[in-house]
Amino acid sequence: MEKKTIAKNYTFLAIMLGAMVLGAAAGRIWPATEESAGATVLRPLGTVFINMMFCIVVPMVFASISSAVANMESRRRAGRIMGVTVGTFVVTGAVAAVIMYVLMMAFPPVLTAWTELPAEELGEYASLADMIVNFFTASDFVGLLSRRAMLPLIVFSLLFGFSVNLSGGRDSLVARFLGDLTAVMLKFVKIVTYYAPVAFFGFFADLVATYGSQITESYTRAMAVYYPLCFVYIFTAWPLFAWFGGGKGGVKTMFRHITKPAVVSLGTCSSVATIPTNMEEAADTGISKDVSDMVLPLGATMHMDGSCFSCVLKIAFVLGVFGQRLTLGMLVPVVLVAVLSSVGMSGVPGGGYIGEYIICSIFFPTQMEVAFPILVVIGNLVDPPATMINAAGDYVVCYIVSRFVDGKDWLQRALTSKK
């Protein structure tokens, strides 16, 4: 039975990967031009899927986080999980930013300053203070129901869960309802996932048709550093995290379960849309439910190693456009901005361009109209691998958190219980 299940899962993954390849081929053969929309007409195929996932993810995040906190016997454990989770996000993000910084000093993406730069109308944007307020709160309850308010929703869900915990905990009717709602939403996701191959075909056809002909020498040089780095990071940093968090068998188990979240995140370009898949794989691994229910939704908004990579790349790129280079003296502020701005790049495609606003306001305040469109283009080009690092990496972080809250041998106990 287990072999049949594995074969079924990998067959579906192969179908999704095949759909991506076919979509990329369609975009290459039928590119978008001034006279024709090309393969971009296939974009709605992907939009339908991601919209359905976004409709699912708001109640899922609320139910899973609230349920995890409400059903915890120890509020101290909840605080420990959250503390270790946030600390891990900050450390891994800083490490990622430093790695990219060193590479950008060695291989600057723009060798010659651009002489002609198209400026676009930026329009109004929120102040840094408004961004901070909007990261953690919404103006009213209705605002929490939008996928664009993931951090405020997470804060609300945590407080709601603690309130339920204080009002009867796991024995209360509300706690049982939240647990049942989480299970229902996971089944809902399973149904929607059957449409994923069609969606991935549309996603990649649109991506290649839109950006395939716009790669200039500077962008090509930037991508030549960024894309290989992402895959090197996957096969070096992730195994180290898995070994540290899971001990013996951690790396093997991680690679056995990471493929599906990686493919889903690569196809949807959304950390939020990958939450359900991450939860399925975490449960199958044996990660404690309260750990996965807190780490994965938080990670979809706050764990952005791939975005830390891209943030440093963006700063180095625009500096090169203006004829400047990164120096060691800029290391600390650039790394800090990369880590902090990654929190603002919520788990939706493009991140609402909040990260670009932060970069411009700090490093290029007087050249914002020129810098912003350049940053947006880079963001779109690096979005698929960046999201894969961000979203699939959330599953790997669960190993580290589990080590600190469930003991060094948590994975061995989980594997033994399955035999």
C-alpha positions, 0 to 999 in steps of 0.5 A: 500500500505504501509503495502504491501511495509513493508511486501515485504521489511521484506520478502526480509530481511528474505530471506537474513538472511536465505541465511546467515544461510544456507551458514554458515551451508554449511561451517560447514558441508563442511569445508576447509581442506588440501585435499579439498577446501570445501565450499570455492569453493562458494566464487565466488558467493559472489565475483560477488555481491561485485564486482558489488557493487564496480563498482556502488559505485565509480560513486555513491559517486562522484555523490551524494557528488558533487550533494549535495554540488553543489545544496546547496544554502548556502556554509556555510551549507555545511561547517556546515554539514561537520564539525558536521559530522567529529566531530561526527565521532571522538567523537563516535570513541573515546568513542568506543575505551575507552569502549573496552580499559576498557574491555581489561584491565578487560578481557585480551584476551591472559592470557599466552604468546605464546611460539611458533610463526609463522613469515610470510614474510611481504614484503614492506609497505608504510611509514606513510607519504606515507599513509597520502598522499594516504589517501587524494590524488591520483597520477592522475585522473585514480587513483580516479576511484578505490574503493581503493581510497575512501578518495581521491575520496571524497576529489575530489568530495567535491572540484568538488561540490564546483566548480559547486556551484560557477559556477551556482549552482543548476541551472547549467547543471552540477548540474542537471546531477549530480542529475540525475546520483545519481537517476540512480545509486540508481535504478542500486543498486536496480536491483543488490540487487535482487542477494544478497541472493545468494551472502550472501549464498556464503559469509558465506559458505566461511567464516565458511569453512575457519575460523571455525576450526582455533579458538584457546582458545585465539581467542575464548576469544577475540571473546567472548568479541568482539561480545557481545560488538558489539550487546550491543553497537547497543542496547545502544549507537545507541538508545542514538544517535537516541534519541539525534539526533531525539528527540521524536520518534527517537529511534523507527524510527531508529530501523524501518530503521536500519535492512536493512543496518545492514543485508547488511553490515553484509553480504558484510563486506563492508561499501562502499557496504552499502552506497546505502542501507543507502541512501535509508533508509535515504531518507525514514526516511526524512533526508535531502538529502544534509545531507545523501549525505555527511554523508554516503559516508564520513562515509563509510571511516571515521566512524569506531566505530567497527574498533576502537573496533577491533584496541584496541582488536588487540593491547591488543591481541598482547601485551598478546602474548608477555606477556604484558598487557594494562595499564592506562598509555597507554590509550591516545596513544592507543585511538588516534591510534584507532581513527586515524587508523580507518580512514585508514581502508577504506570501503572495506573488510579487509581495505587493512590491512592499520590499521594493518600496522599502529598498527605494526609500532607504537606499535610493530616495532621490532616484525612486522613479528610476529605481523602482521599475528596475527593482520590480523587473528583477523581482519578477524574474527571481520570483519562482526560485525565491519563492521555492527557497522561501516556502519549501524552506518553511518545512525544513525549519520545522526540523530545527524548531522540533529539535528545541521543543521536542528533543534531539531525537524527535525524528527517530521517535517519529520514524520508529512509531511508523514501523 
